Amino acid sequence: MKMLIMMVMILMPVLCGAEDQAADAELKAIQKSISSVEKLATQKSIKAELKNARKQLDIVREAYRSNLIPNTLSTLQGIRTILYRCGRSETPEFQQNIRFLLARLWPFLIKTGYFRTEVKEIDGIVSIIWFVPEGTLSIHFPGDTRPGEKVSGSAWASPAELTALYTLTVDEEPALLSTFMREWVFPQRFSFVLRDSFGFEVIRLQQSLRETENKTPEALSGTPAPGLESVPPPREPQVNIEIPHLLYQVSSVTGAGGHMVLSGPFDGNHTTTIAILGDHQARVLVESPRRAVLEVPGGLTGEFILKMRENGARFKCKVQVRDGTIDPIATLAPCQSPE
């Protein structure tokens, strides 16, 4: 065991040194390529900018030698900006060479550690967040989303100017629109791709929806299970449609500034849902055909009447809002009408 530890200790600097040498060799090669591209430029200002980019790469190389890779971010971003600017002028051949340079530069930007993703689910909301040096891009949709059905969620960039630097697509369709809320129709498996303004892939994220729970043997196999051929499916419970609140459950107690969950028949379209908590509007954050999650205004505490309108149905529920963090799913209970 001691011999193994000693071997690892000996090999680690060698391996790290080899990796650093490879990085330095690639950075040096990029500098040479920039020098070659300079010769294709016809404008003196473009030549001067590319010369500056070559000098900036010396700073990056020195940082790699000192194992200060995260510190290279601002310098690399400056070089990237120069290449973006230069790549929008000159001849098509020149522009294509600039694209090649950017493609070689991106791995070093990624290695700084400032580009990453985070996927989480809180209170029935799936949130996917892309962290970039300039801010964040995020997408939110219901946690109970099923393939092929319409759901409502949100997508935004912070700051909004990020949309000029990056594009985000889901299965090659634009994910970031001009509106905060939007509707989604997801397949079982799909891909999010974050690209820069030149179309270079920065982050690819594979995502899949949660498998449908409580599948019957027939649903799993496609044929009736033995002994079940003559058994009729259970009837849906009959609810008095004149009393719509009986169809819904609501977070009877929730936290100020947190979320309120409603479970029941929804249409997945946030534009047909209106929620008023006391005298305050509660914004719909996500909605599926089975559930909606509302945003509870901050600083609001006490007992309130939640007035709901969902695609023509109207109902009211008694709820409590308290200080602190409260799990809104744990407090789901049948809607208690004040009337």
N, C-alpha and C positions, 0 to 999 in steps of 0.2 A: 504493500500500500504506500509506504514512504517513497519507494522507487517511482511509483506511478505519479505521485504528487510532484516529485522533483522533475519528472519528464514533462508534465503539464506546465510547470513553472518555466522550464527552459524553452518549450515550444511556443508559449503564448506571445512573448516579445517577437519571436521570429515570424509568427503568423501575422501579428499586427503590423510588423515592419513591412512584410510583403504586401499587405493590403494598402498601406500608406504609400509604398513605392508605386503600386499600380495606379492609385489615385493621382499621384504627382505626375506620373507619365501621361495619363489621360489629360490632365489640366495643361501640361506643356504642349501636348498635341493639339488641344483646342486653341492655344495661343498661336501655334503655327498656322492652323486653319484660318484663324481670323486675319493673320498677316496676308494669307493668300487671297482672302475675300476683299481685303483693302484694295488690292490691285484691280479688282473688277469695278470698283466705285469710280464714278466720274466727278462727284461733288467733293470739294475739299472738306466741307463740314462733315460729311459722312466718313471720310478717311480719318479725320481727327477724332471722331467719336469712337471708331473701331480701335484706333491706337490707344485711346484711353481705356477701353475695355480690356485690351491685352495687358496693360499695366496693372489694372485692378486684379487680374487673375494672379499676379505675383503675390498680392496680399492673401488671396485664398490659399495658394500653395504654402505660404509661410505658416498660416493657421493650421493647415493639415500636418505640417512637420511638428508643430507644437501641440498637436492633439486638441485643438480648440475648434472643432468642427461647427458646433452651434453658433460660434461667433462669426461664421462666414455668411450668415443669412443676409445682412444688410448689403454687403459687398456684392453677393451673387444677385440680389434683387436689382441693384444698380446696373449690373452688367446685363441682366435680362431686359431692363427698361431700355437700355441703349440698343440692344438687338431688336426689340419690338419697334423702336422708332426708325431704325435704319431699314428694317425689313419691309417698310411700307413705301419705299422709294426705289429709285434705280431700275435696272432691267429685271425681267423675269428670272434670268439666270442668277443674278445677284440675290434676289429675294429667296430663291430656292436654296441657295447656299446658307443664307441666314437661318432658314428653317432647320437645316441640318445642324447648325451650331446650337440652336435652341434645344433641339432634341438631345444633344450631348450634354448640355448644361443642366437639364432638368434633374437627372439622378443626383447631382450634387445639392440642388435645392431640397430635394426630398430627404436627403441624408441629414439635413440640419435638425430634423425632428419637429419642425413646425407645421408639417402637413400630416393630419391624422383624422380618423373618424371615430365616432362614438355612437353606439346603438343602445337604447334603453327603453324600457316600458314602465310608465308610472301612471297609475289611476286609469288604466285602459287606453292610454295614448302611447303609441310607438313613436319615438323621436329618433331621427337619424341626423347627426350633426357633423358637418365637415369643418374642421379647424384649419384655417390658412393664416399666414402671417398678418394679413390685412383685416381679418375678422372671421365671421362664421357664416355658413350657409346651412339651413336646416329644413327638414321636412317632417311633418307630423300626420299620422293617420290612425284610424281605430285599431286597437289590438285584436279585435275579433273579426277583422276583414277576411272575407272568403273570396276565392278566385272568381273573377268575372262579374262581381256585383259592384254596384255604384256606391261609393262612400265619399264623405267629405272630410277634408283635412286642410292643412295649410303648408305653405312653403314661402320662405323669405330669406333675404340676405341682409346681414348687418355688418357694416353699413350698406345701404342700398347700392352704393357705387361699385360694390363687388361684382355686380352683373356685367360691368364693362370689362372686368379682368377674367372672369370665369363663366363657363356655361355648365349647367347641370342637367343631365338627361336621364330618363328612366326608359330603358329599352329604346333608346335613340329618340324618344319624344321629349320636348322641353319640359323640365320640371318646375322651373321658376317662371311664373307668369307675372303680369302687372298687378294682379290682385292678391291680397293676403290669403283669402280662402279660395279653395278650388276643389273640384271633384276628381276622384281617381277611379280607375278600373284596373286592378292588378291581376296578372296571371298567378299561378302557384309560385313560380320562380321568376325573378326579374333582376336586372342589373342597373345600378346607378353608376354613372360615369361623370367625373368632374374633369373638365378640360380647361386649358388656358385660352386666351383670346386668339391664339394661332391654331387651336385645335389639338394641341398635344395633350394626351391623356395623363392626368396628374394622379387621380385615385379612382380605382374601380372597386365597387362593393357589390357582392352577390347577396341577394336577400330572398327569403322565401316566407310565405305565409304560414301561420300555424295550421297544422293538420286539423281537420274537422273532428271534433270529439264525438264519442258515443256512437260510432258507426255500427250498424247492425250486421250480422253475418251476410245478409243478402247484399248489402251495400258494398261489403268488402270483396265478395266473390263475383257479383254480377248475376248470380242465380239464387233462387230461393233455398234457404237452408233446410236440411231434412226435417220433416215434421212440421214445418211452418207454412207449407203451401196454402193451406186452407184457413190460416189465421188472418183475419182482416186487420188492417192497421188501426191503431187506437184513434178514437175520434178527438178532434180538437176540443178543448174545453169551451163551452158556450158562455160568453160573457155578454151582459146587457150593454149593447153599444150606445144606449142612451146615457150610460154612466161611464164615460171613457176613462176616468181616473183609475177604474178597477183594472185596466190593462197595463198599468205602469207601476214600476218600483222607482224609488228615489232615495238619494242619500238623505236620510232623515236628520242627520247631524253632520256638519262639515266645517272646515276651517276657513276663516276669513282670508281672502287672497289665494285660496286653493281651488280645488275642483269639486263640482257636484255632478254625480252620475245619475242618469235616468235610463232605466231598462224597460223596453217595451217595443211596440210596433212603430218604427220610423221608416222613412223612405230613403235615407242616405243622402238627401239633398238639404244642405244647410239653409238654403234660401227659403224653404217652406217652414222653418222652425223659428219661433220667437219665444224667448224666455224673459220674464220680468220677475225679479226677486225684490219684493216690496215695491219700492218706487225706482229701482235700478235695473237697467238691462243687463242680463247675464249673457255674455257672448258665447256662441256655440264654437267650441274648439275642434271637435271631430264628431262625426256622426256616421253610423252604419245602419243597416236595416233593423238592428236589434238594440242599439244603444246610442246615447248622445252624452257627451261630456261638456259641461258648461264651465266657464270661468267665473268664480265668485269674486265680486269686487273686494278689494282690500279695505280694511278699516270698518267693515260692516259686521256687526254682531247683534245677536238677539233672535227672537222668533219672528218668522216671516211667512208670508203666503207666496208660493211660487206659482205664477200664472203662466201656463204653457199653451202654445198653439202649434200643432203639428199637422201640417197638410190638411187644414180644415177642422180637425178635432181640437176642442178646447177643454182644458181641465185645470184644476188648482190642487196644490199639495201644501200641507203644513211642513215647514222645515225649520231647523235651528242652525245658526251660524255662530261658532265660538272662536275665541283666540286659540292660536296654536295649530299644530299639524295634526290632521285627522284623516284617516284612511276612508275615502268616500265610498269605496266598494264594500268595506266591512260594515258600513251603516245602512246599506241598501235595505229598504223595507217597503211594503205596499204603500202606495200613495194614500195618505189620509186627507180627505177633502174637508175643508172648513165648513162646508154647507151640508 
